[in-house]
Amino acid sequence: MSNPVVSNASCRKSNHPESVKTDLIHRLNRIEGQVRGIKGMVDKDVYCDDIITQLSATQSALNSVAKVLLQGHLKGCVVDRLAEGDEEILDELLVTIQKLMKK
């Protein structure tokens, strides 16, 4: 049995301006590099505190990406769906915020 939330989410698309999309891709590419660097640090038995510092920086970078996405979601998707009378978006938004706050 499929999860209806997952199937609905896979049908929808975001509408980020090209500049925001480019910024997000650049940020994610940097994060990908950071993760590869951390993997290399583990492989080279780098001091644990140094690895934790890099993990913290990477988590901060991921949080920044999430903030950009959340801002776009609020100003775009949420506003549009509320204007269409779709108040279910508020429940979806609350779940999304709860997921972010778990981090």
Contacts in CASP RR format, 6 or more apart in sequence:
PFRMAT RR
TARGET T0000
AUTHOR 0000-0000-0000
METHOD contacts of the structure
MODEL  1
MSNPVVSNASCRKSNHPESVKTDLIHRLNRIEGQVRGIKGMVDKDVYCDD
IITQLSATQSALNSVAKVLLQGHLKGCVVDRLAEGDEEILDELLVTIQKL
MKK
14 73 0 8 1.000
14 77 0 8 1.000
15 76 0 8 1.000
15 77 0 8 1.000
16 24 0 8 1.000
16 72 0 8 1.000
20 68 0 8 1.000
20 72 0 8 1.000
23 68 0 8 1.000
24 65 0 8 1.000
24 68 0 8 1.000
24 69 0 8 1.000
27 61 0 8 1.000
27 64 0 8 1.000
27 65 0 8 1.000
27 68 0 8 1.000
28 65 0 8 1.000
30 61 0 8 1.000
31 58 0 8 1.000
31 61 0 8 1.000
31 62 0 8 1.000
31 65 0 8 1.000
34 54 0 8 1.000
34 57 0 8 1.000
34 58 0 8 1.000
34 61 0 8 1.000
35 58 0 8 1.000
37 54 0 8 1.000
38 51 0 8 1.000
38 54 0 8 1.000
38 55 0 8 1.000
38 58 0 8 1.000
40 46 0 8 1.000
41 50 0 8 1.000
41 51 0 8 1.000
41 54 0 8 1.000
42 51 0 8 1.000
59 103 0 8 1.000
63 103 0 8 1.000
66 100 0 8 1.000
70 96 0 8 1.000
70 97 0 8 1.000
70 100 0 8 1.000
73 93 0 8 1.000
73 96 0 8 1.000
74 93 0 8 1.000
77 89 0 8 1.000
78 89 0 8 1.000
78 90 0 8 1.000
78 93 0 8 1.000
81 88 0 8 1.000
81 89 0 8 1.000
82 89 0 8 1.000
82 90 0 8 1.000
END
